[in-house]
Amino acid sequence: MSAISVILLLIVAFLAGVDVVLDEWELAQPLIACTLVGLALGDVQSGVLLGGQLQLIAIGWMNIGSAIPPDAALASIVSAVLVCGPANLSVSNGIAIAIPLAIAGQVLNIFVRSLIVLMAHVVDSRAAKADIKGIDGIHYLDMVIQGLRIAIPTYIVTIVSPQAVQSALNAIPEVITKGLSIAGGFVVVVGFAMVINMMANNEVWPFFFIGFVLAAITKLNLIAFGILGLCLALIYVKLSPRFNAQTAVVSGATGDEESNSGADDIDRALDEL
C-alpha cells in the first residue's frame, strides 16, 4: 500500500469519525465510506459492493434517546480496507468481519463520548469567562477525538501484514463465520422491518406489494424502478382526495370571495343610480 493511499485512507477515516457526531456529510454511512475507501485504495467496485451490503444492514440502526447504535463508520472503514486493500478479502468475509467490528466500535464510541462529557465542565468555566474562542476550541478538540477514534484503528490495520490478517481469519472456525453471515441477513430484515413499521399505513401498503410484483420482472433495473415509483407517487398525489380536498376548499373559498365581491359591485352601482 503506497504512502499516498494510506494518507487518503486516513483522511477518509478521520472525516467519517467526525461525521458520526456532525451528521452533515453522510460520510459515516457504509455506502459512502466504503466507496471512498475503494477510491483511495484503487478498488472502487469492491468498495461499492461491500458498502451496498453493509448499508442494508445499517439501515435500521439509529440513535433512540441516549442509546448509541453499533458503529457503522468503524465497521465500514476497516472492513473496506481488508476487502479493497492488500488483504484482498471477499465481500462476504468483509460483511462477516464488519458485524463484530460494529459492536467493538459501539463500545469504543461510548468510552469516547464519556470522555468528552468531562470536557463539558471545562466549557462551563470558559463560558463563565465569556471565552468564545476557548469554547470553540474545545468543540473542535471533541471532533478531533472522534476522528481519531476511527483513524487510529484504521492505521493499525494498514500496518498489519495481509498474511497475518489472512491467518487470523483462517483460524476462525467456519461455524462462527457462517453464523455471523446469517446474523447479518437477519439484521437486514430487522432494519427493513423498523423502517416499514415507521411509515406503514393503509395508504402505502398497496405500493409496498406493487414493489414486490415489479421486482419479479427481471428486465427492469434500478432506474426503471425509480421512474415507476416517481410516476406512481405523482398519480397518487393528483388523484387522492386527501391531497385534493384542501385544494377544493381553497378554490371554493376563492369562488365565494369572487361572488361576494361581484355582489358588492352590483350594490354600489344601484346606490349610484
Backbone as JSON, one array per atom type, in Angstrom:
{
  "sequence": "MSAISVILLLIVAFLAGVDVVLDEWELAQPLIACTLVGLALGDVQSGVLLGGQLQLIAIGWMNIGSAIPPDAALASIVSAVLVCGPANLSVSNGIAIAIPLAIAGQVLNIFVRSLIVLMAHVVDSRAAKADIKGIDGIHYLDMVIQGLRIAIPTYIVTIVSPQAVQSALNAIPEVITKGLSIAGGFVVVVGFAMVINMMANNEVWPFFFIGFVLAAITKLNLIAFGILGLCLALIYVKLSPRFNAQTAVVSGATGDEESNSGADDIDRALDEL",
  "N": [[0.85, -1.19, 0.0], [0.7, 2.13, -0.97], [2.19, 5.26, 0.16], [0.64, 7.5, -0.43], [-1.9, 6.38, -0.75], [-2.34, 5.48, 1.85], [-2.41, 7.92, 3.24], [-4.64, 9.19, 2.06], [-6.56, 7.34, 2.81], [-6.53, 7.56, 5.62], [-7.43, 10.18, 5.87], [-10.07, 9.93, 4.91], [-11.04, 8.14, 6.86], [-10.76, 9.7, 9.19], [-12.51, 11.89, 8.65], [-14.91, 10.5, 8.44], [-15.2, 9.63, 11.07], [-15.51, 12.11, 12.35], [-17.89, 12.9, 11.19], [-19.68, 11.23, 12.4], [-20.61, 12.49, 14.67], [-21.2, 15.03, 13.72], [-22.94, 14.6, 11.54], [-23.42, 15.65, 8.95], [-22.29, 15.36, 6.38], [-22.77, 12.78, 5.66], [-20.73, 10.94, 5.52], [-20.21, 8.88, 7.23], [-21.94, 6.89, 6.58], [-22.28, 3.53, 5.45], [-22.26, 2.94, 2.62], [-21.17, 5.25, 1.39], [-18.77, 5.56, 2.84], [-17.36, 3.12, 2.35], [-17.14, 3.27, -0.42], [-15.48, 5.53, -0.75], [-13.19, 4.58, 0.51], [-12.58, 2.53, -1.26], [-11.95, 4.12, -3.5], [-9.64, 5.38, -2.54], [-7.93, 3.22, -2.27], [-7.87, 2.1, -4.75], [-9.77, 0.22, -5.66], [-12.63, 0.46, -6.52], [-14.96, -0.91, -7.24], [-15.21, -3.18, -5.52], [-15.45, -1.77, -3.14], [-17.9, -0.41, -3.47], [-19.67, -2.58, -3.7], [-19.36, -3.84, -1.19], [-20.1, -1.69, 0.48], [-22.78, -1.3, -0.29], [-23.99, -3.67, 0.64], [-23.47, -3.51, 3.41], [-24.85, -1.18, 3.95], [-27.5, -1.96, 3.78], [-27.64, -3.51, 6.05], [-27.19, -1.64, 8.04], [-29.32, 0.08, 7.84], [-31.43, 0.19, 9.6], [-30.29, 1.02, 11.92], [-30.19, 3.41, 14.43], [-30.05, 6.4, 16.44], [-31.72, 6.33, 19.44], [-33.03, 8.24, 21.79], [-30.71, 8.39, 24.35], [-29.34, 6.17, 23.6], [-26.7, 4.42, 21.99], [-26.07, 3.33, 18.78], [-24.75, 0.38, 17.05], [-21.49, 0.88, 15.68], [-21.36, 1.99, 12.61], [-19.53, 3.36, 11.06], [-16.82, 2.73, 11.82], [-16.91, -0.04, 11.34], [-17.41, -0.07, 8.58], [-15.19, 1.3, 7.43], [-12.87, -0.18, 8.28], [-13.46, -2.83, 7.47], [-13.7, -2.35, 4.72], [-11.07, -1.66, 4.11], [-9.82, -4.11, 4.47], [-11.04, -5.56, 2.46], [-10.68, -4.1, 0.06], [-7.99, -3.55, 0.17], [-4.53, -4.73, 0.43], [-4.97, -7.2, 1.68], [-7.15, -8.29, 0.4], [-9.7, -9.54, 0.81], [-12.79, -11.38, 0.42], [-16.06, -10.04, -0.4], [-18.09, -11.18, 1.13], [-16.65, -12.17, 3.35], [-15.81, -9.73, 4.32], [-18.24, -8.61, 5.16], [-18.89, -10.38, 7.21], [-16.85, -9.77, 9.0], [-17.43, -7.14, 9.55], [-19.64, -6.98, 11.28], [-18.94, -7.82, 14.04], [-17.01, -5.81, 14.32], [-18.57, -3.51, 14.31], [-19.88, -3.74, 16.75], [-17.69, -3.62, 18.5], [-16.85, -1.05, 17.85], [-19.03, 0.36, 18.83], [-18.73, 0.09, 21.63], [-16.28, 1.43, 21.91], [-17.06, 3.95, 21.06], [-18.86, 4.69, 23.07], [-17.06, 4.91, 25.2], [-15.43, 7.04, 24.31], [-17.32, 9.13, 24.11], [-18.05, 9.33, 26.77], [-15.67, 10.31, 27.78], [-15.62, 12.78, 26.51], [-17.74, 14.04, 27.72], [-16.7, 14.9, 30.13], [-15.37, 17.18, 29.38], [-17.34, 19.05, 29.27], [-17.52, 20.42, 31.65], [-15.26, 21.97, 31.53], [-16.01, 23.61, 29.44], [-18.07, 25.0, 30.68], [-16.64, 26.54, 32.52], [-15.19, 28.13, 30.73], [-17.31, 29.47, 29.52], [-18.25, 30.98, 31.65], [-16.3, 32.9, 31.76], [-16.75, 34.19, 29.45], [-15.33, 33.32, 27.23], [-15.31, 32.83, 24.13], [-13.75, 31.88, 22.03], [-12.27, 29.91, 23.35], [-14.3, 28.09, 23.96], [-15.07, 27.31, 21.38], [-12.67, 26.1, 20.63], [-12.59, 23.84, 22.3], [-14.78, 22.43, 21.33], [-13.87, 21.84, 18.74], [-11.74, 20.23, 19.47], [-13.1, 18.05, 20.57], [-14.28, 17.02, 18.22], [-11.96, 16.27, 16.86], [-11.05, 14.19, 18.48], [-13.11, 12.34, 18.07], [-12.66, 11.86, 15.34], [-10.1, 10.69, 15.4], [-10.77, 8.38, 16.69], [-11.67, 6.67, 14.74], [-9.65, 6.83, 12.83], [-7.23, 5.93, 14.02], [-7.57, 3.05, 14.63], [-7.88, 2.31, 11.95], [-5.37, 2.91, 10.83], [-3.81, 1.09, 12.24], [-4.69, -1.29, 11.15], [-3.69, -1.02, 8.59], [-0.93, -1.32, 8.91], [-0.6, -3.89, 9.62], [0.37, -6.99, 8.35], [-0.87, -8.48, 5.33], [-0.75, -11.28, 5.31], [-0.82, -11.94, 8.01], [-3.37, -11.07, 8.66], [-4.9, -12.75, 7.03], [-4.2, -15.22, 8.08], [-5.24, -15.01, 10.64], [-7.94, -14.88, 10.04], [-8.34, -17.36, 8.86], [-8.02, -18.91, 11.07], [-10.37, -18.65, 12.41], [-13.21, -20.49, 13.25], [-15.34, -22.15, 10.87], [-18.01, -22.34, 11.53], [-18.48, -20.08, 13.05], [-18.02, -17.93, 11.28], [-19.99, -18.44, 9.35], [-22.21, -18.24, 10.98], [-22.11, -15.51, 11.68], [-22.53, -14.4, 9.17], [-25.14, -15.27, 8.59], [-26.44, -13.99, 10.71], [-26.05, -11.34, 9.93], [-27.76, -11.25, 7.72], [-30.21, -11.5, 9.05], [-30.21, -9.1, 10.46], [-30.49, -7.26, 8.4], [-33.15, -7.78, 7.62], [-34.49, -7.05, 9.97], [-33.83, -4.34, 10.03], [-35.17, -3.35, 7.71], [-37.76, -3.96, 8.55], [-38.08, -2.22, 10.74], [-38.01, 0.25, 9.43], [-40.27, 0.04, 7.76], [-42.23, -0.23, 9.71], [-42.32, 2.32, 10.78], [-43.35, 3.89, 8.71], [-45.55, 2.63, 7.67], [-48.92, 2.47, 6.64], [-52.45, 2.34, 5.85], [-52.6, 3.54, 3.39], [-50.18, 3.31, 2.02], [-49.58, 0.64, 1.85], [-50.53, -0.71, -0.55], [-48.63, 0.16, -2.49], [-46.37, -0.99, -1.47], [-46.76, -3.75, -1.93], [-47.02, -3.67, -4.69], [-44.41, -3.09, -5.36], [-43.13, -5.54, -4.77], [-44.27, -7.14, -6.74], [-43.35, -5.89, -9.1], [-40.66, -6.34, -8.74], [-40.34, -8.92, -9.55], [-40.07, -8.78, -12.24], [-37.47, -9.22, -14.12], [-36.12, -7.78, -16.05], [-36.17, -5.13, -15.5], [-34.3, -2.4, -14.33], [-32.65, -0.5, -11.64], [-33.03, 2.19, -12.29], [-35.34, 2.14, -13.85], [-37.16, 1.25, -11.93], [-37.07, 3.44, -10.21], [-38.17, 5.47, -11.85], [-40.75, 4.44, -12.26], [-41.67, 4.43, -9.6], [-41.67, 7.2, -9.05], [-43.58, 8.1, -10.93], [-45.89, 6.71, -10.02], [-46.15, 7.91, -7.52], [-46.7, 10.59, -8.24], [-49.14, 10.23, -9.61], [-50.71, 9.28, -7.53], [-50.75, 11.48, -5.78], [-52.1, 13.34, -7.36], [-54.62, 12.17, -7.72], [-55.59, 11.4, -5.23], [-58.04, 12.0, -2.76], [-57.24, 12.99, -0.36], [-55.14, 14.79, -0.78], [-56.3, 16.53, -2.53], [-58.51, 17.61, -1.35], [-58.04, 19.91, 0.22], [-57.28, 21.65, -1.76], [-59.67, 21.86, -3.14], [-61.27, 23.08, -1.23], [-59.93, 25.5, -0.91], [-60.2, 26.55, -3.5], [-62.95, 26.69, -3.61], [-63.46, 28.55, -1.59], [-62.22, 30.74, -2.72], [-63.84, 31.11, -4.93], [-66.2, 31.85, -3.61], [-65.41, 34.28, -2.48], [-64.98, 35.73, -4.81], [-67.58, 35.82, -5.84], [-68.87, 37.22, -3.81], [-67.55, 39.69, -3.95], [-68.4, 40.43, -6.47], [-71.17, 40.76, -6.03], [-71.09, 42.95, -4.27], [-70.16, 44.93, -5.96], [-72.35, 45.24, -7.66], [-74.28, 46.18, -5.87], [-73.18, 48.69, -5.16], [-73.32, 49.95, -7.63], [-76.11, 50.17, -7.97], [-76.74, 51.9, -5.86], [-75.51, 54.26, -6.7], [-77.14, 54.89, -8.86]],
  "CA": [[0.0, 0.0, 0.0], [1.55, 3.3, -1.11], [2.03, 6.3, 1.18], [-0.49, 8.36, -0.81], [-3.13, 5.65, -0.44], [-2.52, 5.48, 3.31], [-2.81, 9.27, 3.65], [-6.03, 9.38, 1.64], [-7.38, 6.46, 3.64], [-6.64, 8.14, 6.97], [-8.29, 11.36, 5.76], [-11.44, 9.43, 4.83], [-11.4, 7.59, 8.17], [-10.9, 10.81, 10.13], [-13.73, 12.64, 8.34], [-16.05, 9.64, 8.78], [-15.35, 9.69, 12.52], [-16.06, 13.42, 12.69], [-19.27, 12.98, 10.73], [-20.55, 10.47, 13.31], [-21.24, 13.45, 15.58], [-21.74, 16.16, 12.95], [-24.07, 14.11, 10.73], [-23.64, 16.66, 7.93], [-21.84, 14.96, 5.04], [-23.14, 11.36, 5.46], [-19.53, 10.14, 5.25], [-20.21, 7.72, 8.11], [-22.8, 5.86, 6.02], [-21.43, 2.48, 4.87], [-22.12, 3.01, 1.16], [-20.24, 6.33, 1.05], [-17.46, 5.3, 3.44], [-16.68, 2.03, 1.63], [-16.8, 3.74, -1.76], [-14.32, 6.4, -0.64], [-12.03, 3.72, 0.79], [-12.25, 1.9, -2.54], [-11.26, 5.12, -4.33], [-8.3, 5.61, -2.0], [-7.1, 2.02, -2.44], [-7.87, 1.68, -6.15], [-10.7, -0.88, -5.94], [-13.93, 1.09, -6.29], [-16.03, -1.89, -7.41], [-15.37, -3.93, -4.27], [-15.93, -0.84, -2.13], [-19.33, -0.17, -3.67], [-20.4, -3.81, -3.39], [-19.37, -4.01, 0.26], [-20.89, -0.62, 1.08], [-24.2, -1.55, -0.51], [-24.44, -4.73, 1.54], [-23.46, -3.01, 4.79], [-25.9, -0.17, 4.1], [-28.75, -2.68, 4.06], [-27.59, -3.95, 7.44], [-27.22, -0.48, 8.95], [-30.42, 0.99, 7.53], [-32.31, 0.32, 10.75], [-29.57, 1.48, 13.11], [-30.43, 4.83, 14.67], [-29.98, 6.83, 17.82], [-33.01, 6.49, 20.1], [-32.7, 8.81, 23.08], [-29.26, 8.4, 24.61], [-28.76, 4.89, 23.19], [-25.73, 4.51, 20.91], [-26.18, 2.14, 17.95], [-23.46, -0.15, 16.58], [-20.72, 1.88, 14.93], [-21.27, 1.63, 11.19], [-18.37, 4.01, 10.45], [-15.63, 1.9, 12.04], [-17.1, -1.31, 10.65], [-17.31, 0.14, 7.14], [-13.83, 1.68, 7.03], [-11.91, -1.26, 8.5], [-13.78, -3.95, 6.58], [-13.37, -1.95, 3.35], [-9.61, -1.75, 3.97], [-9.46, -5.53, 4.32], [-11.56, -6.07, 1.19], [-10.1, -3.38, -1.07], [-6.55, -3.41, 0.34], [-3.67, -5.87, 0.08], [-5.51, -8.48, 2.19], [-7.98, -8.77, -0.72], [-10.74, -10.46, 1.26], [-14.03, -11.35, -0.34], [-17.09, -9.18, 0.17], [-18.79, -11.93, 2.18], [-15.81, -12.13, 4.55], [-15.85, -8.36, 4.83], [-19.5, -8.44, 5.89], [-18.79, -11.15, 8.46], [-15.97, -9.05, 9.91], [-18.0, -5.83, 9.88], [-20.61, -7.04, 12.37], [-18.26, -7.66, 15.35], [-16.35, -4.51, 14.36], [-19.58, -2.51, 14.67], [-20.1, -3.85, 18.2], [-16.5, -3.08, 19.15], [-16.9, 0.4, 17.68], [-20.04, 0.9, 19.74], [-18.11, 0.2, 22.95], [-15.28, 2.5, 21.84], [-17.8, 5.21, 20.95], [-19.37, 5.01, 24.41], [-15.92, 5.35, 26.0], [-15.02, 8.37, 23.85], [-18.35, 10.09, 24.48], [-17.94, 9.54, 28.21], [-14.52, 11.18, 27.97], [-15.97, 14.12, 26.05], [-18.65, 14.64, 28.7], [-15.88, 15.57, 31.14], [-14.99, 18.49, 28.87], [-18.44, 19.99, 29.43], [-17.2, 21.26, 32.8], [-14.3, 22.97, 31.04], [-16.79, 24.56, 28.66], [-18.78, 25.85, 31.63], [-15.7, 27.53, 33.04], [-14.91, 29.08, 29.66], [-18.49, 30.29, 29.32], [-18.32, 31.94, 32.75], [-15.35, 33.97, 31.46], [-17.11, 34.71, 28.12], [-14.24, 32.95, 26.32], [-15.96, 32.17, 22.99], [-12.73, 31.13, 21.28], [-11.96, 28.72, 24.12], [-15.4, 27.14, 23.79], [-14.94, 26.76, 20.03], [-11.52, 25.2, 20.61], [-12.95, 22.57, 22.94], [-15.66, 21.73, 20.39], [-13.02, 21.28, 17.7], [-10.98, 19.13, 20.08], [-14.02, 16.9, 20.65], [-14.4, 16.43, 16.88], [-10.69, 15.61, 16.54], [-11.03, 12.92, 19.21], [-13.99, 11.43, 17.34], [-12.0, 11.46, 14.1], [-9.02, 9.76, 15.73], [-11.38, 7.11, 17.11], [-11.75, 5.83, 13.53], [-8.4, 6.87, 12.07], [-6.18, 5.12, 14.65], [-7.74, 1.63, 14.29], [-7.65, 2.12, 10.51], [-3.93, 2.87, 10.6], [-3.3, -0.17, 12.79], [-4.99, -2.34, 10.17], [-2.82, -0.86, 7.42], [0.45, -1.74, 9.17], [-0.59, -5.34, 9.82], [0.62, -7.65, 7.07], [-2.02, -9.24, 4.82], [-0.63, -12.68, 5.69], [-1.29, -12.07, 9.39], [-4.83, -10.95, 8.64], [-5.46, -13.96, 6.44], [-4.0, -16.32, 9.03], [-6.22, -14.82, 11.74], [-9.27, -15.24, 9.53], [-8.39, -18.8, 8.67], [-8.1, -19.55, 12.38], [-11.74, -18.56, 12.91], [-13.99, -21.66, 12.8], [-16.33, -21.86, 9.84], [-19.33, -22.2, 12.14], [-18.62, -18.7, 13.51], [-18.16, -17.04, 10.13], [-21.31, -18.65, 8.77], [-23.18, -17.68, 11.91], [-22.11, -14.06, 11.53], [-23.14, -14.09, 7.88], [-26.6, -15.44, 8.75], [-26.9, -12.91, 11.58], [-26.12, -10.14, 9.12], [-29.0, -11.29, 6.96], [-31.32, -11.19, 9.96], [-30.17, -7.67, 10.78], [-31.09, -6.57, 7.25], [-34.6, -7.92, 7.71], [-34.95, -6.23, 11.1], [-33.71, -2.94, 9.61], [-36.3, -3.03, 6.84], [-38.99, -4.02, 9.34], [-38.16, -0.99, 11.51], [-38.37, 1.35, 8.53], [-41.67, -0.14, 7.34], [-43.08, -0.01, 10.87], [-42.45, 3.75, 10.98], [-44.04, 4.56, 7.62], [-46.65, 1.83, 7.13], [-50.33, 2.77, 6.91], [-53.34, 1.73, 4.85], [-52.47, 4.2, 2.08], [-48.94, 2.95, 1.33], [-49.44, -0.81, 1.7], [-50.62, -1.16, -1.96], [-47.37, 0.41, -3.18], [-45.42, -1.97, -0.94], [-46.95, -5.01, -2.65], [-46.71, -3.42, -6.09], [-42.97, -3.22, -5.49], [-42.79, -6.96, -4.84], [-44.68, -7.66, -8.06], [-42.43, -5.36, -10.11], [-39.34, -6.94, -8.55], [-40.3, -10.2, -10.26], [-39.71, -8.5, -13.63], [-36.01, -9.17, -14.03], [-35.54, -6.9, -17.05], [-36.19, -3.76, -15.0], [-33.17, -2.03, -13.47], [-33.0, 0.44, -10.58], [-33.51, 3.44, -12.88], [-36.74, 1.91, -14.22], [-37.94, 1.23, -10.68], [-37.18, 4.82, -9.72], [-39.12, 6.2, -12.68], [-42.09, 3.93, -11.94], [-42.04, 4.94, -8.28], [-41.99, 8.63, -9.16], [-44.86, 8.23, -11.63], [-46.96, 6.28, -9.13], [-46.32, 8.93, -6.48], [-47.39, 11.73, -8.83], [-50.54, 9.85, -9.87], [-51.4, 9.19, -6.23], [-50.96, 12.83, -5.26], [-53.09, 14.03, -8.18], [-55.94, 11.54, -7.64], [-56.03, 11.13, -3.87], [-58.86, 13.06, -2.15], [-56.54, 13.57, 0.8], [-54.33, 15.91, -1.21], [-57.1, 17.43, -3.34], [-59.6, 18.21, -0.57], [-57.65, 21.25, 0.6], [-57.31, 22.47, -2.96], [-61.06, 22.13, -3.44], [-61.76, 24.05, -0.24], [-59.34, 26.8, -1.23], [-60.81, 27.04, -4.72], [-64.33, 27.05, -3.28], [-63.41, 29.8, -0.85], [-61.88, 31.79, -3.67], [-65.04, 31.38, -5.69], [-67.14, 32.6, -2.77], [-64.93, 35.65, -2.36], [-65.23, 36.41, -6.07], [-69.01, 36.07, -5.96], [-69.22, 38.28, -2.88], [-67.07, 40.96, -4.49], [-69.28, 40.8, -7.58], [-72.42, 41.28, -5.47], [-70.83, 44.28, -3.73], [-70.08, 45.87, -7.09], [-73.71, 45.48, -8.14], [-74.95, 47.04, -4.87], [-72.67, 50.05, -5.29], [-73.84, 50.54, -8.87], [-77.5, 50.53, -7.73], [-76.76, 53.07, -5.0], [-75.17, 55.42, -7.5], [-78.3, 55.24, -9.67]],
  "C": [[0.89, 1.24, 0.0], [1.25, 4.32, -0.02], [0.84, 7.2, 0.86], [-1.82, 7.68, -0.49], [-3.4, 5.65, 1.05], [-2.99, 6.85, 3.8], [-4.27, 9.54, 3.29], [-6.98, 8.55, 2.5], [-7.58, 7.04, 5.03], [-7.5, 9.4, 6.95], [-9.76, 10.94, 5.72], [-11.91, 8.91, 6.19], [-11.63, 8.69, 9.19], [-12.21, 11.56, 9.9], [-14.98, 11.81, 8.65], [-16.28, 9.64, 10.28], [-15.93, 11.01, 12.98], [-17.54, 13.49, 12.32], [-20.22, 12.13, 11.58], [-21.28, 11.41, 14.25], [-21.82, 14.65, 14.84], [-22.99, 15.77, 12.17], [-24.44, 15.13, 9.65], [-23.36, 16.14, 6.53], [-22.22, 13.53, 4.7], [-21.93, 10.5, 5.13], [-19.47, 8.89, 6.13], [-21.14, 6.62, 7.62], [-21.96, 4.82, 5.29], [-21.22, 2.62, 3.36], [-21.1, 4.08, 0.76], [-18.85, 6.03, 1.59], [-16.7, 4.23, 2.67], [-16.29, 2.46, 0.22], [-15.57, 4.64, -1.74], [-13.05, 5.6, -0.32], [-11.6, 2.99, -0.48], [-11.54, 2.85, -3.48], [-9.83, 5.33, -3.85], [-7.37, 4.43, -2.27], [-7.12, 1.46, -3.86], [-8.75, 0.51, -6.48], [-12.12, -0.39, -5.63], [-15.05, 0.05, -6.34], [-16.27, -2.68, -6.12], [-15.9, -3.03, -3.15], [-17.42, -0.59, -2.24], [-20.15, -1.4, -3.31], [-20.48, -4.02, -1.88], [-20.22, -2.94, 0.93], [-22.37, -0.81, 0.89], [-24.75, -2.61, 0.42], [-24.5, -4.24, 2.98], [-24.53, -1.95, 5.0], [-27.24, -0.81, 4.39], [-28.79, -3.14, 5.52], [-27.8, -2.77, 8.39], [-28.42, 0.42, 8.75], [-31.36, 1.18, 8.71], [-31.61, 0.77, 12.01], [-29.78, 2.97, 13.26], [-30.29, 5.13, 16.15], [-31.39, 7.03, 18.37], [-32.72, 6.97, 21.51], [-31.2, 8.89, 23.25], [-28.59, 7.09, 24.21], [-27.83, 5.1, 22.0], [-25.8, 3.24, 20.08], [-24.82, 1.56, 17.62], [-22.79, 0.82, 15.62], [-20.54, 1.43, 13.48], [-20.02, 2.22, 10.56], [-17.11, 3.16, 10.6], [-15.74, 0.57, 11.3], [-16.9, -1.16, 9.14], [-15.88, 0.41, 6.71], [-12.88, 0.5, 7.13], [-12.2, -2.45, 7.58], [-13.48, -3.61, 5.12], [-11.87, -1.99, 3.1], [-9.19, -3.2, 3.75], [-9.94, -6.1, 2.99], [-10.85, -5.42, 0.01], [-8.58, -3.28, -1.0], [-5.77, -4.65, -0.02], [-4.18, -7.21, 0.6], [-6.44, -9.13, 1.18], [-8.99, -9.83, -0.27], [-11.96, -10.37, 0.37], [-15.04, -10.45, 0.35], [-17.84, -9.88, 1.29], [-17.98, -11.97, 3.47], [-15.78, -10.74, 5.17], [-17.12, -8.09, 5.62], [-19.45, -9.18, 7.22], [-17.91, -10.44, 9.48], [-16.62, -7.76, 10.4], [-18.92, -5.88, 11.09], [-19.94, -6.98, 13.74], [-17.5, -6.35, 15.45], [-17.33, -3.42, 14.77], [-19.86, -2.54, 16.17], [-18.91, -3.3, 18.97], [-16.46, -1.56, 19.02], [-17.94, 1.06, 18.56], [-19.48, 1.09, 21.14], [-17.09, 1.33, 22.98], [-15.95, 3.87, 21.77], [-18.35, 5.64, 22.31], [-18.24, 5.54, 25.29], [-15.5, 6.78, 25.62], [-16.05, 9.43, 24.24], [-18.34, 10.35, 25.98], [-16.76, 10.45, 28.53], [-14.85, 12.62, 27.58], [-16.91, 14.82, 27.02], [-17.87, 15.4, 29.77], [-15.47, 16.98, 30.69], [-16.12, 19.51, 28.99], [-18.19, 20.93, 30.61], [-16.18, 22.34, 32.41], [-15.03, 24.04, 30.23], [-17.55, 25.51, 29.58], [-17.86, 26.93, 32.2], [-15.34, 28.57, 31.99], [-16.1, 30.01, 29.42], [-18.63, 31.34, 30.42], [-17.39, 33.13, 32.51], [-15.64, 34.62, 30.1], [-16.0, 34.46, 27.1], [-14.82, 32.14, 25.16], [-14.95, 31.34, 22.21], [-12.34, 29.85, 22.02], [-13.03, 27.66, 23.99], [-15.33, 26.49, 22.41], [-13.77, 25.78, 19.95], [-11.83, 23.85, 21.22], [-13.88, 21.77, 22.03], [-14.84, 21.09, 19.27], [-12.19, 20.11, 18.23], [-11.84, 17.88, 20.2], [-14.16, 16.22, 19.29], [-13.12, 15.72, 16.47], [-10.6, 14.25, 17.23], [-11.93, 11.9, 18.51], [-13.37, 10.96, 16.04], [-10.88, 10.46, 14.34], [-9.55, 8.41, 16.18], [-11.52, 6.14, 15.93], [-10.41, 5.73, 12.85], [-7.33, 5.97, 12.69], [-6.38, 3.62, 14.4], [-7.51, 1.34, 12.81], [-6.16, 2.04, 10.21], [-3.32, 1.57, 11.12], [-3.55, -1.31, 11.81], [-4.05, -2.24, 8.98], [-1.4, -1.36, 7.66], [0.55, -3.24, 9.47], [-0.45, -6.0, 8.46], [-0.62, -8.43, 6.62], [-1.97, -10.71, 5.22], [-1.13, -12.9, 7.12], [-2.8, -11.98, 9.46], [-5.46, -12.22, 8.12], [-5.31, -15.15, 7.38], [-5.0, -16.23, 10.18], [-7.61, -15.21, 11.28], [-9.4, -16.75, 9.33], [-8.5, -19.55, 10.0], [-9.51, -19.51, 12.97], [-12.53, -19.77, 12.39], [-15.07, -21.26, 11.8], [-17.72, -21.67, 10.44], [-19.55, -20.77, 12.63], [-18.81, -17.76, 12.33], [-19.52, -17.2, 9.46], [-22.39, -18.08, 9.67], [-23.26, -16.17, 11.81], [-22.76, -13.64, 10.22], [-24.66, -14.2, 7.95], [-27.16, -14.34, 9.65], [-26.98, -11.59, 10.83], [-27.36, -10.09, 8.26], [-30.22, -10.98, 7.82], [-31.38, -9.7, 10.29], [-30.74, -6.85, 9.64], [-32.6, -6.61, 7.33], [-35.16, -7.05, 8.83], [-34.88, -4.75, 10.73], [-34.85, -2.52, 8.71], [-37.61, -3.02, 7.62], [-39.16, -2.75, 10.18], [-38.56, 0.19, 10.64], [-39.84, 1.25, 8.11], [-42.61, 0.15, 8.49], [-43.3, 1.48, 11.12], [-43.34, 4.39, 9.93], [-45.29, 3.82, 7.13], [-47.99, 2.39, 7.58], [-51.16, 2.22, 5.76], [-53.16, 2.34, 3.47], [-51.22, 3.75, 1.31], [-48.76, 1.44, 1.17], [-49.59, -1.27, 0.26], [-49.32, -0.95, -2.72], [-46.3, -0.57, -2.72], [-45.52, -3.28, -1.71], [-46.73, -4.85, -4.14], [-45.2, -3.55, -6.33], [-42.51, -4.67, -5.57], [-43.14, -7.55, -6.2], [-43.71, -7.19, -9.13], [-41.05, -5.97, -9.98], [-39.21, -8.28, -9.26], [-39.95, -10.01, -11.74], [-38.21, -8.25, -13.68], [-35.38, -8.2, -15.03], [-35.51, -5.44, -16.6], [-34.97, -3.52, -14.11], [-33.62, -1.0, -12.45], [-33.53, 1.76, -11.14], [-34.98, 3.3, -13.27], [-37.63, 1.88, -12.99], [-38.11, 2.64, -10.13], [-38.18, 5.64, -10.51], [-40.55, 5.75, -12.39], [-42.56, 4.44, -10.57], [-42.42, 6.4, -8.31], [-43.33, 8.84, -9.84], [-46.04, 7.81, -10.75], [-47.22, 7.31, -8.03], [-47.06, 10.15, -7.02], [-48.85, 11.43, -9.1], [-51.33, 9.81, -8.58], [-51.71, 10.57, -5.67], [-52.06, 13.54, -6.04], [-54.5, 13.48, -7.97], [-56.46, 11.38, -6.22], [-56.86, 12.28, -3.31], [-58.14, 13.73, -0.98], [-55.75, 14.8, 0.41], [-55.13, 16.93, -2.02], [-58.21, 18.11, -2.56], [-59.26, 19.65, -0.2], [-57.69, 22.19, -0.6], [-58.74, 22.86, -3.31], [-61.63, 23.18, -2.49], [-61.25, 25.43, -0.57], [-59.99, 27.39, -2.47], [-62.25, 27.47, -4.47], [-64.39, 28.35, -2.53], [-63.08, 30.96, -1.76], [-63.08, 32.16, -4.52], [-66.06, 32.17, -4.91], [-66.72, 34.05, -2.64], [-65.2, 36.43, -3.64], [-66.7, 36.76, -6.24], [-69.45, 37.19, -5.03], [-68.77, 39.64, -3.38], [-67.94, 41.43, -5.66], [-70.6, 41.37, -7.09], [-72.23, 42.68, -4.9], [-70.75, 45.32, -4.83], [-71.47, 46.22, -7.61], [-74.45, 46.42, -7.18], [-74.46, 48.47, -4.97], [-73.21, 50.73, -6.54], [-75.32, 50.98, -8.71], [-77.6, 51.76, -6.84], [-76.43, 54.34, -5.77], [-76.34, 55.86, -8.38], [-79.38, 55.89, -8.8]]
}
